[in-house]
Amino acid sequence: METKRLAGLEPAAVFHYFEEICAIPHGSRNTKKISDYLVDFAKEHGLRYIQDASNNVILFGNGTCGMEDHAPVILQGHMDMVCEKDMDCPLDMEKEGLDVTHDDKFVFAKGTTLGGDDGIAVAYALALLADDTIPHPPLEVIITVDEEIGMLGADVIDLSELKGRTMINLDSEDEGIFTVSCAGGATATISLPAERKAVYGPCVRLSVDGLQGGHSGGDIDKGRGSANVLMGRVLYSAMEQLSGLRLAAIQGGRFDNVICSRCDAVIAVPAGKEAELEQFIRGFDATLKNEYAGCDAGVTLECAKTEAASAVSAETTSVMLHTLLALPQGVEEMSTDFPGLVQTSLNLGVMHLTEDGLHFSYSIRSCIASQKAMLAQRVHAIVEFAGGTVSERGNYPGWQYERDSKLRELVLGVYRDLTGTEGKLEATHGGLECGLFIEKIPGLDAISLGPELHDVHSVRERLSVPSTERVYELVCEVLRRSR
């Protein structure tokens, strides 16, 4: 495919491949086409490759002239993206590519997430593999699937054929900040059972909207509201005001690791109480606007008359709303080792009511394994006390800081030489696949870096053009100096 929208941006090869990636639907659990694209790239360039049953891909590139016998360097990223879009966006992200464009300073997609997390890693790797003029040792490029829903690809990938013991993870989002540790995580899926009965009275639709949302790791400490959590609070307060409310529908969020920006619910209202409910909602809308004026000023709470054929009982509704109100959300502990870093948190990402009950899921994170387990225990205790069930998936380890790292010193030295400034080492509360790879490859020396990305996992996601070029130059120079 010929590059069109991003033509003229530098590095030309990086943006060429990034645009090709954007043209292929590649949300989590929808990675077969992008995986096959990587295989086709390998065949076109005469590269050895491995594609496993999960669609993970490993590409092997020879070292350039004079560096053929150097120790291999692993480059690593993931091929899946979080697919979010505006309510009025007509794009089918399961079947259609992104409407990608730029304003010279930033690349973004119209009405959707961009997938710079982590499409830019894939684009960097392909540009390097395709260019024999850039000096580098042998390259082993790992591109995993389903990172965004629990590191599922990294968990099952077989790395036994890799020789490299040095890995550059290209899944960070702040230029000049080099990640050397990350939180571990897990997803807890909850079910609260219910039976539905016919509704004969009035019904009202409630909507919590206008929130920023964001990444449940990188943005969880910014005080942004979760529409799912706020809806639970609104409904609980409405139930206290008007006894006998019945929950007919609720839907919020699509991804566990995204702070939910919109939630809709339908409730059956006792006859003659519609006006009282509307007045209550107007008052609560003002309450939310006041509480979130500094961090989520666009929040709205609205109601409108609607219809529903069935709803759960008032008693079951009460159990569900008590549970939602009792469950925690957001930051639980801050790190004492890395001031300002979130140590432990959880995020209510997805919630929906079906015929058999209320289902919702949490992304739980901590760089301390025992605290991650404790928070999971807390969720279990509350839900099971309410008569529900909890299952866990995507449990991945954290990445512990290593005090002795030759790769870290190399990267910091190259950054200093190129910029005249010192790079900054940080831990992240977001999840990275490094912890899993360190378990699979004993002695692996890893660092994570990347270009400037803003508002990932949201429709405001944008990738800095000049930062993309500078970070590519950094990676190329690190590879040139690798021994």
C-alpha positions in Angstrom: 0.0 0.0 0.0 1.4 3.4 -0.9 1.7 5.9 1.9 -0.6 8.9 1.4 -1.7 10.7 4.5 1.7 10.6 6.3 3.9 11.2 3.2 6.5 13.8 3.9 6.9 13.0 7.6 10.3 11.8 8.8 11.5 9.2 9.3 9.8 8.4 6.0 10.2 4.6 6.4 8.8 4.6 10.0 5.7 6.6 9.0 5.3 4.5 5.8 5.0 1.3 7.9 3.0 3.0 10.6 0.4 4.1 8.0 0.3 0.5 6.6 -0.4 -0.8 10.1 -3.1 1.8 10.6 -4.8 0.6 7.5 -5.2 -2.9 8.9 -7.8 -3.6 11.7 -5.8 -4.8 14.7 -7.7 -4.5 17.9 -7.1 -7.1 20.7 -8.4 -10.5 19.7 -8.5 -9.3 16.0 -4.9 -9.8 15.1 -4.8 -12.4 12.4 -4.6 -9.9 9.5 -1.9 -7.8 11.1 0.0 -11.0 12.1 -0.1 -12.2 8.5 1.0 -8.7 7.3 4.2 -9.2 9.4 4.7 -12.6 7.9 4.3 -11.2 4.4 6.9 -8.5 5.3 9.3 -11.2 6.4 8.8 -13.1 3.1 9.2 -10.0 1.0 12.6 -9.2 2.7 13.9 -12.7 2.9 13.7 -12.9 6.7 13.4 -15.9 8.9 10.2 -15.7 11.0 8.1 -17.6 13.4 4.3 -17.2 13.6 2.6 -19.2 16.4 -0.9 -20.4 16.8 -1.8 -17.3 18.8 -0.6 -15.0 16.0 2.5 -13.9 17.8 5.3 -13.2 15.4 9.1 -13.3 15.8 11.2 -11.8 13.0 15.0 -12.5 12.6 17.3 -10.0 10.9 20.9 -10.5 10.1 23.5 -8.1 11.4 24.8 -5.5 8.9 28.3 -5.5 7.5 30.9 -5.9 10.2 28.3 -6.7 12.9 27.2 -10.1 11.8 28.8 -11.9 14.7 27.8 -9.4 17.4 25.4 -10.6 20.1 21.7 -10.2 18.9 19.6 -7.4 20.3 15.9 -8.1 20.9 13.4 -5.4 19.9 9.9 -5.9 21.3 6.4 -4.4 21.0 2.8 -5.6 20.6 0.6 -5.6 17.5 -2.8 -5.1 19.1 -4.4 -1.8 20.0 -7.3 -0.5 22.1 -10.2 0.3 19.8 -12.2 3.3 21.1 -14.2 5.7 19.1 -16.5 8.7 19.3 -20.2 7.9 19.7 -20.9 9.3 16.2 -18.0 7.8 14.4 -19.2 5.4 11.7 -16.0 3.5 11.4 -16.2 -0.3 12.0 -12.9 -0.9 13.8 -13.3 -4.6 13.5 -13.2 -4.4 9.7 -11.9 -1.0 8.7 -8.6 0.7 8.9 -8.1 4.0 10.8 -8.7 7.5 9.3 -5.2 8.6 10.1 -3.9 12.1 9.5 -1.5 14.7 10.9 -1.0 18.5 11.6 2.8 18.4 11.1 3.3 18.2 14.9 1.1 15.2 15.7 -0.3 12.1 14.0 -3.8 11.2 15.1 -6.9 9.3 13.8 -10.2 11.0 13.2 -12.8 9.9 15.7 -10.8 6.9 17.1 -7.8 5.8 19.0 -4.6 5.9 16.9 -2.9 2.7 18.1 0.4 4.5 18.5 0.4 2.2 21.5 2.0 0.1 20.2 1.9 0.4 16.4 4.9 2.7 16.5 7.1 -0.1 18.0 6.1 -2.3 15.0 6.9 0.5 12.6 10.3 1.1 14.1 11.2 -2.5 13.9 10.1 -3.0 10.3 11.9 0.2 9.2 15.1 -1.1 10.8 14.7 -4.6 9.3 14.1 -3.2 5.8 17.1 -0.9 5.8 20.6 -2.4 5.4 22.3 1.0 5.6 21.6 1.3 9.3 24.4 -0.5 11.2 23.1 -3.0 13.7 23.8 -6.4 15.2 21.5 -9.3 14.5 18.0 -8.4 15.4 15.3 -10.6 17.0 12.0 -8.8 16.9 9.2 -10.0 19.1 5.7 -8.7 18.2 3.0 -10.1 20.5 -0.8 -10.2 20.4 -3.4 -9.2 23.0 -1.1 -7.2 25.3 -3.9 -4.7 26.0 -6.1 -7.4 27.5 -3.7 -9.0 29.9 -0.4 -9.8 28.1 -2.0 -12.9 26.7 0.4 -13.2 23.7 3.6 -12.7 25.9 2.3 -15.3 28.3 2.1 -18.1 25.7 4.9 -17.2 23.3 7.8 -19.7 23.0 11.2 -17.8 23.0 13.4 -20.8 23.1 15.0 -20.0 19.7 16.1 -16.5 20.7 19.8 -15.9 21.4 19.7 -12.3 22.5 20.0 -11.4 26.2 19.5 -7.6 25.6 16.0 -6.3 24.9 14.7 -2.9 24.0 10.9 -2.7 24.7 9.4 0.0 22.6 6.2 0.4 24.5 6.8 3.6 26.6 5.3 7.0 25.9 7.6 9.7 27.2 10.7 10.7 25.3 13.8 10.9 27.5 12.1 8.8 30.3 13.4 5.3 30.4 11.3 2.7 32.1 13.2 0.2 34.3 10.4 -1.4 36.3 6.6 -1.9 36.0 3.6 -3.2 37.9 2.2 -6.6 37.5 -1.5 -7.1 36.9 -4.5 -9.3 36.6 -8.1 -9.0 35.4 -10.9 -9.9 37.8 -14.3 -10.8 36.1 -17.3 -10.5 38.3 -20.9 -11.9 38.0 -23.8 -11.0 40.2 -26.8 -13.4 39.3 -30.3 -12.1 38.7 -33.7 -13.0 37.3 -35.6 -10.5 35.2 -39.4 -9.9 35.4 -41.7 -7.8 33.2 -41.9 -4.1 33.6 -45.3 -2.4 33.3 -44.5 1.1 34.7 -42.4 4.1 33.5 -38.7 3.8 32.7 -35.9 6.3 32.6 -32.6 6.2 30.8 -29.6 7.7 32.7 -26.3 8.7 31.0 -23.0 9.6 32.6 -20.8 11.1 29.8 -18.2 13.7 29.0 -15.4 12.2 31.0 -11.9 12.1 29.7 -11.2 8.4 30.4 -7.7 7.3 29.7 -5.2 4.6 30.6 -5.9 2.7 33.8 -2.2 2.6 34.5 -0.8 5.9 33.3 -3.8 8.0 34.1 -5.3 6.4 37.2 -3.6 9.0 39.5 -5.0 12.0 37.6 -8.3 12.1 39.5 -10.4 11.4 36.4 -13.9 10.0 37.0 -14.9 6.5 36.0 -18.4 6.6 34.4 -19.0 3.1 35.6 -18.3 4.0 39.2 -20.2 7.2 39.0 -23.2 5.5 37.6 -23.2 3.0 40.5 -23.0 5.9 42.9 -25.9 7.8 41.1 -28.1 4.7 41.1 -27.4 3.9 44.7 -28.3 7.5 45.7 -31.4 7.5 43.6 -32.4 4.2 45.2 -32.1 5.8 48.6 -34.2 8.7 47.4 -36.9 6.6 45.7 -37.3 3.1 47.1 -38.4 0.4 44.6 -36.2 1.3 41.7 -35.4 -1.7 39.4 -32.4 -2.0 37.1 -33.3 -2.8 33.5 -30.1 -2.2 31.7 -26.6 -0.9 32.2 -23.6 -0.6 29.8 -20.3 1.0 30.3 -16.8 0.6 28.9 -15.3 -1.9 26.5 -11.8 -2.5 27.9 -10.6 -3.5 31.4 -7.6 -1.2 31.2 -9.4 2.0 30.1 -11.0 4.4 32.5 -14.6 4.3 31.4 -15.8 7.7 29.9 -19.5 6.8 29.4 -22.0 4.6 31.1 -25.7 4.3 30.3 -28.4 2.7 32.4 -32.2 2.1 32.3 -34.2 1.9 35.5 -37.9 1.1 36.1 -39.3 3.9 38.3 -42.3 3.6 40.7 -45.4 5.1 39.2 -45.7 8.8 39.8 -42.0 9.3 40.7 -40.7 10.4 37.4 -40.6 14.1 38.2 -39.0 13.5 41.5 -36.3 11.4 39.8 -35.6 14.1 37.2 -35.2 16.7 39.9 -32.8 14.4 41.8 -30.8 13.8 38.6 -30.5 17.6 37.9 -29.1 18.1 41.4 -26.7 15.2 41.1 -25.5 16.5 37.8 -24.5 19.8 39.6 -22.8 17.7 42.3 -20.6 15.9 39.8 -19.8 19.1 37.9 -18.6 20.6 41.2 -16.6 17.6 42.3 -14.8 17.1 38.9 -14.4 20.8 37.9 -10.6 20.5 38.1 -10.0 17.3 36.3 -13.1 16.3 34.3 -15.1 19.5 33.8 -17.0 18.0 30.9 -18.9 15.5 33.0 -22.7 15.3 32.4 -25.5 13.3 34.0 -28.7 13.3 32.0 -32.0 11.4 32.0 -34.8 10.8 29.5 -38.0 8.8 29.4 -37.7 5.4 27.7 -39.1 1.9 27.7 -38.0 -1.5 28.9 -39.6 -4.9 28.7 -38.0 -6.4 31.8 -35.9 -5.6 34.8 -34.3 -7.3 37.9 -36.2 -7.1 41.2 -35.9 -4.2 43.5 -34.2 -6.5 46.1 -31.6 -7.7 43.6 -31.1 -4.2 42.3 -30.3 -3.2 45.9 -27.7 -6.0 46.2 -26.0 -4.9 43.0 -25.9 -1.2 43.9 -24.6 -1.9 47.4 -21.8 -4.0 45.9 -20.9 -1.4 43.3 -20.7 1.3 46.0 -18.6 -0.9 48.3 -16.0 -1.9 45.7 -12.9 0.2 45.5 -11.7 2.2 42.5 -8.5 4.0 41.6 -5.3 4.5 43.6 -4.9 2.3 46.7 -1.2 2.8 47.6 1.6 5.1 46.4 5.2 3.9 46.1 7.8 4.9 48.7 10.7 3.8 46.5 9.6 5.9 43.5 8.0 9.1 44.8 4.9 10.0 42.8 4.5 6.5 41.4 1.2 4.6 42.0 2.0 1.3 43.6 -1.4 -0.4 43.7 -4.7 0.4 42.0 -7.7 -1.1 40.3 -10.1 0.1 37.6 -13.7 -0.9 36.9 -13.3 -1.0 33.1 -16.4 -2.9 31.7 -19.9 -3.3 33.0 -23.1 -4.7 31.5 -26.4 -6.2 32.5 -27.5 -9.3 30.7 -30.4 -11.7 31.0 -28.7 -13.7 33.8 -27.2 -10.9 35.8 -24.7 -8.0 36.2 -21.2 -8.6 34.8 -18.2 -6.4 35.3 -14.4 -6.6 35.3 -11.5 -4.9 37.1 -7.9 -4.3 36.0 -5.8 -4.8 39.1 -2.2 -3.5 39.2 0.6 -3.4 41.7 4.4 -3.6 41.6 4.2 -5.5 44.9 2.9 -9.0 44.2 1.4 -9.4 47.7 -0.6 -6.1 47.4 -2.0 -7.2 44.0 -3.1 -10.4 45.7 -4.6 -8.5 48.6 -6.6 -6.3 46.3 -7.9 -9.3 44.5 -8.9 -10.8 47.8 -10.8 -7.6 48.7 -12.8 -7.8 45.4 -13.5 -11.5 46.1 -14.7 -10.8 49.6 -17.1 -8.1 48.7 -18.5 -9.9 45.7 -18.9 -13.3 47.3 -20.6 -11.8 50.3 -23.1 -10.4 47.8 -23.7 -13.8 46.3 -21.6 -13.3 43.2 -18.6 -15.0 41.7 -15.1 -13.8 40.7 -12.7 -15.3 38.2 -9.2 -14.1 37.3 -7.3 -14.1 34.0 -4.3 -12.5 32.4 -2.2 -12.6 35.6 1.2 -11.3 34.7 4.3 -10.5 36.9 5.8 -7.2 37.6 9.3 -6.2 36.4 11.6 -5.6 39.3 14.3 -2.9 39.0 17.8 -4.3 38.4 20.6 -2.2 39.8 23.3 -3.5 37.4 22.4 -3.0 33.7 24.9 -2.5 30.9 22.0 -1.8 28.5 20.7 0.9 30.7 24.1 2.6 30.8 24.5 2.3 27.1 21.1 3.9 26.4 21.7 6.7 28.9 25.1 7.4 27.4 23.7 7.6 23.8 20.8 9.8 24.9 23.3 12.2 26.7 25.5 12.3 23.6 22.6 13.0 21.2 20.7 15.6 23.4 23.2 17.0 25.8 20.8 16.2 28.7 20.5 13.4 31.1 17.8 10.8 30.6 15.4 10.0 33.5 14.9 6.5 34.9 11.4 5.7 36.1 9.1 2.9 37.1 5.6 2.8 35.6 2.3 1.7 37.1 1.3 0.6 33.6 2.0 -3.0 32.6 4.8 -4.0 30.3 5.7 -7.4 28.9 9.2 -7.2 30.2 8.4 -9.1 33.4 7.1 -12.1 31.4 10.1 -12.1 29.1 12.6 -11.9 32.0 10.9 -15.0 33.4 11.2 -16.7 30.0 14.8 -15.6 29.2 17.1 -15.9 32.3 19.6 -13.1 32.5 17.7 -10.8 30.1 18.8 -7.1 30.4 15.8 -4.9 29.4 14.8 -1.3 29.1 11.6 0.3 27.8 11.5 3.5 25.8 9.4 5.2 23.1 8.3 8.5 21.5 6.0 11.0 23.0 2.4 9.8 23.0 -0.5 11.6 24.6 -3.9 10.3 25.8 -3.4 6.7 24.7 -6.5 4.5 24.9 -8.7 7.5 24.1 -9.9 9.2 21.0 -7.6 12.1 21.7 -4.5 9.8 21.3 -1.8 11.5 19.3 1.8 10.7 18.4 4.5 13.5 18.3 6.2 13.6 14.9 9.5 15.2 16.0 9.7 12.9 19.0 9.2 9.9 16.7 12.2 11.0 14.7 14.4 11.7 17.7 13.6 8.4 19.3 14.3 6.5 16.1 17.7 8.2 15.9 18.3 7.1 19.5 17.4 3.5 18.8 19.6 3.4 15.7 22.6 4.8 17.6 22.1 2.3 20.5 22.1 -0.5 18.0 25.2 0.9 16.2 27.1 0.9 19.5 25.8 -2.5 20.7 28.5 -5.1 21.1 
